[in-house]
Amino acid sequence: MDLSKPVGIAIAGPGGYAVHEDALARGIARLEAAGHLVHNYYDPAQKYQRFAGTDASRLAQLNAAAEDPDVQVVIALRGSYGMSRLLPYIDYRKMADSGKLFVGYSDFTAFQTALMRATGRISFAGPMICDDFIRDDPVDYTLAQFWDCLRGPVHTVHGSGENNPSVDVQGKLWGGNLAMLAHVVGTPYFANFDDGILFLEDIGEHPYKVERMVLQLLHAGALDGQQAIVLGDFGGYRLSDADNGYNFDEMLAFLRQRLPMPILTGLPFGHIKARCTLPFGATARLQSADGSFTLTLTDYPTL
């Protein structure tokens, strides 16, 4: 990738609307000031209920972004909720054949797994316009990871976690938001890989709910043959007296006993400010020693 050349960036809102419209305008101006060509298909005036438009409007935004010949990267406006309504109506072959690099996380996970299932096309779990590109204090790590990954051809992510096992495994990287994966498992929109490396994150989900969703994937056969699971951030919840000491560490200890593959923590991914970018479907090598790990990613589309 020649960073001196402008990148055509499309903004599409398949989920929630932009809460802070002034900040959105500043974010777009910031991208344009950096030399990028921004094509915004989200219209704040068209927001509907909690969504960035009606279902038809949000689908039209995705289609317009895919059809725009001046666009190389399509970035989701934000997550929240909405992709589930669109899944049966998306032309995944059209999305894949457009050659665009689709980027988002959280609710956008459903699009990524559906696109992979239907076409084998790799997309990117990475920053969204809100709020990664509109922040008053942009996070250097998040943006550097994003552009480094899209530049390719090799992308590296480092992490560390307490009691991480030593591993050296390879496989196809897949995953994203745990609730969304549990939501689509067993449907035509779910894709996983034999001998894969699974990454997971979520927000506001109590440890017992995280355990329950992981067990759902296990019982559905989605974890068969996986080489490793790498956990990102799972914050935003509050324990109660009913938990009786059952916290995230206790849940993790149980999963490490119950599941046949190694589980690592400390992936800088999730609903956090400093977030890595991960290509869904890339070839991955995971190497861990003394608690720290390196995830090396290759064989994915780039700018």
Beta strands, then each sheet from edge to edge (+ up, - down):
strand 1: 8-12
strand 2: 37-40
strand 3: 73-76
strand 4: 101-104
strand 5: 123-125
strand 6: 155-160
strand 7: 167-177
strand 8: 197-201
strand 9: 228-231
strand 10: 263-265
strand 11: 278-280
strand 12: 283-289
strand 13: 292-298
sheet 1: 2+ 1+ 3+ 4+ 5+ 11-
sheet 2: 6+ 13- 12+ 7- 8- 9- 10-
end
